[in-house]
Amino acid sequence: MADAGQVTDNTASSQFEIADNGDLAELIYRRRADRLVLIHTEVPEAMGGRGVGGQLVRAALRTAEAEGLTVVPLCPFARDWLERHPQEAATVTIDWG
């Protein structure tokens, strides 16, 4: 899987982003006290099939781990990705709610 680009945390828009050739993939989140709530993942078709969504979820995990946040995966994609990658999900506390 090719690296589409650098993940940035656009805190003003509350989303992790990857820009590539004019396209923007995003994982929208909300911070609630000690929780990082993953709301929605959007990957443009032109960026599909390269693991971009997974890169976004990994960025959320790194942030949660660094800041001691509990991840709440409301986004179906993020939830499924975390379930399929238990070793990476184990690096943080997850509220599967």
N, C-alpha and C positions, 0 to 999 in steps of 0.2 A: 504494500500500500504506500503510495507516494505521499510525502508531506506537502500539503497544499499551501502551507504558509504558517506564519507565526500566529499563535493565539494571543489575543490581547483582551484584557479585562476593561471594557468600556463601562466604568462605574457610573458615569453620568446617565447612561441608558440602561444600566443594570443588565448587561449581557456580555458574555464571552463571544469573541468574534474572530473569524478568519477571513481575510480578504484575498481574493485571487482573480486576477484578470478582470476586474470590474464587478465580480460577484462577491456577495457577502453571506457567509454562513454564520448563524448565531444560536446561542443558547441563552434564553432569557431567564433571569433569576430574580428572586427577591430575598433580601436579608430580613429576617425576623428574629430579633434578639440573638440567640446563639445558634440560629438555623440558617442554612443556605437552601432555599426552596427553588428547585429546578422546575420552571414553568413550561417552557416550550423550546424545542429544537427545530430549526429550519435550515435545511441545506439545499441550495439551488441545484437543479438537475445537472447543470454543467459541472458541479463539484461532486456529484454523487459517485459512489463506488470507490472512493479513495480513503475511507476511514476518517473523513472530516468530522462527522458527528461524534465519533469516539474521541478524537482529539479535544473536542469541546468539553465532553464529560470529564476527561482526564484533567483538564485545566480546572474544572470545578472541584474535583477531588483534591488537587494540589492546594487550592485556595482554602478549602475546608480544613485540610490537615494542618496547614501553616497557621490558621487562625483559630483552631480548636472548635470548628463549627460542626453541627450535625447536618447531614445532607438529607433533604426531604425530596425524593424524586416523584413529583407530580406528573412530569412530562413522560408520556408512554415510551418514547424512544430512550430517554435516559434511564428509566426504570428497567427496561428490557436489557439495555447495554450493561447495567450494573449486575443484573441477574446472570448474564452470560460471562461476566468477568469477575468472579467472586474474589480472586486474589487481589485485584485492584480495589474492589469495593471494601475489602477488609481493612484498608488503610485508614478508614474514617468510620465514625458512628453514622449509621443510616436509620432513619425513621421511616419504615416501610408503610406505616399508617394504613 
